Every structure is written in C-alpha cells, then in structure tokens.
Amino acid sequence: MLLERVLFDERGTMVAGKNVGGNGGLLSRETIIAAEQLHRALDAYDAARKAE
C-alpha cells in the first residue's frame, strides 16, 4: 500500500522499541502529515463500513 510505503520511508519499522530501516526522512514533513491524515481517514471509512 502506498501509505505504508511512504510511512516506512520516513520512519522505518519498529523493532524491539527502535525504528529500523527507512530512508532517513527523504520525504517532506508536509508529505508525511498528508499521508497520516489520509491513513486516518481511510481507517475511519473502513470502521464506518464495518459498523453498517
């Protein structure tokens, strides 16, 4: 999924309480914020559909 990839590029993966991997923040902060907002919106949409 695109969002997962973008977030991985920024943060890497949490392993034993530490971030591992990622690309060292090569994305702008605005891109990360937008991706996180989209991720939350899609999660809310999925939750609303499951509640129907």
C-alpha positions in Angstrom: 0.0 0.0 0.0 1.3 3.5 -0.9 0.7 4.9 2.6 2.6 2.1 4.3 5.5 2.7 1.9 5.6 6.4 2.4 5.5 6.0 6.2 8.2 3.3 6.0 10.4 5.6 4.0 10.1 8.2 6.8 10.2 6.0 9.9 11.3 2.5 9.1 9.7 -0.3 11.1 9.5 -0.5 14.9 11.6 -3.5 16.1 12.1 -4.0 19.8 11.2 -0.4 20.6 13.6 1.0 17.9 13.0 2.3 14.4 14.8 0.1 11.9 15.2 0.8 8.2 13.5 3.7 6.3 15.2 6.2 4.1 16.2 8.8 6.7 13.4 11.2 6.2 13.8 11.8 2.4 10.2 13.0 2.3 9.0 16.4 3.3 7.2 16.8 6.6 4.1 18.0 4.7 4.0 14.8 2.7 4.2 12.7 5.9 1.4 14.8 7.5 -0.8 14.4 4.4 -0.2 10.6 4.3 -1.0 10.3 8.0 -4.2 12.3 7.5 -5.2 10.1 4.6 -4.4 6.9 6.6 -6.7 8.1 9.5 -9.5 9.0 7.0 -9.3 5.6 5.4 -9.3 3.8 8.7 -12.4 5.8 9.8 -14.1 5.0 6.5 -13.3 1.3 6.9 -14.6 1.3 10.5 -17.8 3.1 9.4 -18.4 0.5 6.7 -17.9 -2.4 9.1 -20.4 -0.8 11.6 -23.2 -0.9 8.9 
